[in-house]
Amino acid sequence: MALDLARWACPIGAADESVLAHAVGPVLDVGCGPGRHVRALIGRGTLAVGIDAAPEAVRLARVHGTHLIEGSVFDAVAGAGTWRTALLLDGSVGIGGRPVALLERVRELLAPGGTLLVEGEPPGTPTSTGRARVHLDGGHSPAFPWAVVGSDDLPALAHAAGLAVARQWTEAGRWFAALR
């Protein structure tokens, strides 16, 4: 699978706004990439921090002045158990190639009663796992484990991770869910 980092660097649009409207600080943006959601939240006065392990994403986030933790969400994360909202947007639900394990890990990072805002692929997209590479400027990263998660599968995956779907919606051709 090829992942285009440039897609994650585009400006915040209506679909992103529909998700960020539900974010209550402090917010942890898991797989923040270049940090566009973190910057948008901070711009509206919401405490937000990103986390990403991809060197190119970290570099781009820092260039843009994004507050972030460099490392894996599966390692120790500052503030574990205190984040009121976590984000898994722009395909980040695929991190690690094991969606249930990722959802369980993010659930551990949330404060009691916290919300995980997640983006899935269009209905009818089968959930699959494999290896991916980030493509940018004609180059690519080493391959890493990744999953593609269809929005139809989010309720079952959430349940398996000890979460429940509080709401699902679509905006501008993208599919989202709020998990608790």
C-alpha positions as CSV (number, residue, x, y, z in Angstrom):
1,M,0.0,0.0,0.0
2,A,1.2,3.5,-0.8
3,L,0.4,6.3,1.7
4,D,0.7,9.9,0.4
5,L,2.0,12.2,3.2
6,A,1.1,15.2,1.0
7,R,-2.6,14.3,1.5
8,W,-2.2,14.8,5.2
9,A,-0.7,18.2,4.8
10,C,-3.6,19.8,3.0
11,P,-5.7,22.5,4.7
12,I,-8.4,21.7,7.2
13,G,-11.7,21.3,5.4
14,A,-15.4,20.9,6.3
15,A,-15.0,17.2,7.1
16,D,-12.1,17.9,9.5
17,E,-14.1,20.7,11.1
18,S,-17.0,18.3,11.7
19,V,-14.7,16.1,13.8
20,L,-12.7,18.8,15.6
21,A,-16.0,20.3,16.8
22,H,-16.3,17.2,19.0
23,A,-12.8,17.4,20.4
24,V,-12.5,18.4,24.1
25,G,-9.1,19.2,25.5
26,P,-6.7,17.9,26.3
27,V,-6.6,16.1,22.9
28,L,-4.0,13.5,21.7
29,D,-3.8,13.3,17.9
30,V,-2.4,9.7,17.3
31,G,-0.5,9.5,14.1
32,C,-0.6,13.3,13.7
33,G,1.5,13.4,10.6
34,P,2.4,17.0,9.8
35,G,0.1,18.1,12.6
36,R,-2.7,20.0,10.8
37,H,-5.4,18.9,13.3
38,V,-3.2,19.8,16.3
39,R,-2.5,23.3,14.9
40,A,-6.2,23.8,14.2
41,L,-7.2,22.8,17.7
42,I,-4.5,25.0,19.3
43,G,-5.7,27.9,17.1
44,R,-9.1,27.7,18.7
45,G,-7.7,27.5,22.2
46,T,-7.9,23.7,22.8
47,L,-4.9,22.0,24.4
48,A,-3.7,19.5,21.8
49,V,-0.6,17.4,21.3
50,G,0.3,15.0,18.4
51,I,2.2,11.8,18.5
52,D,3.9,10.2,15.5
53,A,6.8,7.8,14.9
54,A,7.4,8.5,11.3
55,P,10.6,10.6,10.9
56,E,9.3,12.6,7.9
57,A,6.0,13.3,9.6
58,V,7.8,14.5,12.8
59,R,10.1,16.7,10.7
60,L,7.2,18.3,8.9
61,A,5.3,18.8,12.1
62,R,8.3,20.5,13.7
63,V,8.8,22.7,10.7
64,H,5.2,23.9,11.2
65,G,5.6,24.4,14.9
66,T,3.3,21.5,15.9
67,H,3.4,20.3,19.6
68,L,4.2,16.6,19.4
69,I,5.6,13.6,21.0
70,E,8.1,11.7,18.8
71,G,7.5,8.0,19.2
72,S,5.1,5.1,19.0
73,V,1.6,5.2,20.6
74,F,2.4,1.6,21.8
75,D,5.3,2.9,24.0
76,A,5.0,5.0,27.1
77,V,3.0,8.1,26.4
78,A,3.0,11.2,28.6
79,G,-0.4,11.9,30.1
80,A,-1.7,8.4,29.8
81,G,-5.1,8.1,31.3
82,T,-5.8,11.9,31.2
83,W,-6.6,12.6,27.5
84,R,-10.2,13.6,27.2
85,T,-10.2,13.2,23.4
86,A,-8.0,11.2,21.1
87,L,-8.0,11.4,17.3
88,L,-7.4,8.6,14.7
89,L,-7.9,10.6,11.5
90,D,-6.6,10.4,7.9
91,G,-6.2,6.6,8.1
92,S,-4.4,6.6,11.4
93,V,-6.6,3.8,12.6
94,G,-4.3,1.6,10.4
95,I,-1.2,2.2,12.6
96,G,0.5,-1.0,13.5
97,G,-1.7,-3.1,11.2
98,R,-3.8,-4.4,14.1
99,P,-6.8,-2.1,14.5
100,V,-8.2,-3.8,17.7
101,A,-4.8,-3.5,19.4
102,L,-4.6,0.1,18.5
103,L,-8.1,0.9,19.7
104,E,-7.4,-0.9,23.0
105,R,-4.1,1.1,23.4
106,V,-5.8,4.4,22.7
107,R,-8.6,3.5,25.1
108,E,-5.9,3.1,27.8
109,L,-4.7,6.6,27.1
110,L,-8.1,8.2,27.5
111,A,-9.4,9.7,30.7
112,P,-12.5,7.9,32.1
113,G,-15.4,9.0,29.9
114,G,-13.1,10.1,27.2
115,T,-13.9,10.0,23.5
116,L,-12.0,8.6,20.5
117,L,-12.8,10.3,17.2
118,V,-11.9,7.9,14.4
119,E,-12.1,8.0,10.6
120,G,-12.9,4.9,8.6
121,E,-12.8,4.2,4.9
122,P,-16.0,4.4,2.8
123,P,-18.8,1.8,3.4
124,G,-18.1,-1.4,1.5
125,T,-14.4,-1.1,1.9
126,P,-13.1,-4.4,3.4
127,T,-10.9,-4.1,6.4
128,S,-7.4,-5.5,5.5
129,T,-3.9,-5.6,6.8
130,G,-0.6,-5.4,5.1
131,R,2.5,-3.3,4.7
132,A,2.6,0.3,3.7
133,R,5.1,3.0,2.6
134,V,4.8,6.7,2.8
135,H,5.5,8.4,-0.5
136,L,6.6,12.0,-0.7
137,D,8.6,13.9,-3.3
138,G,9.5,10.8,-5.3
139,G,10.9,8.9,-2.4
140,H,9.4,6.5,0.1
141,S,9.8,5.2,3.6
142,P,10.7,1.6,4.6
143,A,7.6,-0.6,4.7
144,F,5.7,-0.8,8.0
145,P,2.6,-2.7,9.2
146,W,-0.7,-1.0,8.3
147,A,-4.4,-1.6,8.1
148,V,-7.2,-0.2,6.0
149,V,-10.4,-0.1,8.1
150,G,-13.8,0.1,6.5
151,S,-16.4,2.3,8.3
152,D,-18.8,-0.7,8.2
153,D,-16.4,-2.6,10.5
154,L,-15.8,0.1,13.0
155,P,-18.6,-0.9,15.4
156,A,-17.4,-4.5,15.7
157,L,-13.7,-3.4,16.0
158,A,-14.7,-0.9,18.7
159,H,-16.7,-3.5,20.6
160,A,-13.7,-6.0,20.5
161,A,-11.5,-3.2,22.0
162,G,-13.9,-2.4,24.8
163,L,-15.4,0.7,23.2
164,A,-18.9,1.6,22.0
165,V,-19.9,3.7,19.1
166,A,-21.7,6.8,20.4
167,R,-22.2,8.4,16.9
168,Q,-21.3,7.8,13.3
169,W,-21.5,10.5,10.5
170,T,-20.3,11.4,7.1
171,E,-19.1,14.7,5.9
172,A,-17.6,15.7,2.5
173,G,-17.2,12.1,1.4
174,R,-15.4,11.0,4.6
175,W,-16.7,8.7,7.4
176,F,-16.3,9.2,11.1
177,A,-17.3,7.7,14.4
178,A,-17.1,8.8,18.0
179,L,-16.2,5.9,20.3
180,R,-16.5,5.8,24.1
